[in-house]
Amino acid sequence: MADILIIDDDEMMIDIIADALGDAGHATRSAPDGPAGIAEALRQCPDAIVLDISMPGMNGCQVAAELTACPATRHVPIIAATGFDDTAKWDAALEAGCTSVIAKPIVSEHLLTQVAAVLKTGR
């Protein structure tokens, strides 16, 4: 299956996402913040990224913009994960380069549907 990078500052959220993806046969890696996530994506380019939007320091929109501007990672689909129900926040994530957006709390079936869709269609 696919190699999915999870970038989130909440260890419990990483575990929830990794468990759902692992149960579906995907390999996962994680990073606890934006700079570490970018470094990990550049170290070994993933097939897709699940990215928290609300992180201290470098937020998810900034991470997405940097990843999509980089030739090595611009083709990697990014699923933004956010607890915000404000459509302006969702639009900002898409404008920053995210391929799709999923609401938190994460529902495994919705996550797996999003992952399957971005892996099939790419960016």
Helices and strands as residue ranges (DSSP letters): E 3-7, H 11-23, E 27-31, H 34-43, E 48-52, H 60-69, E 78-82, H 87-96, E 100-103, H 108-121
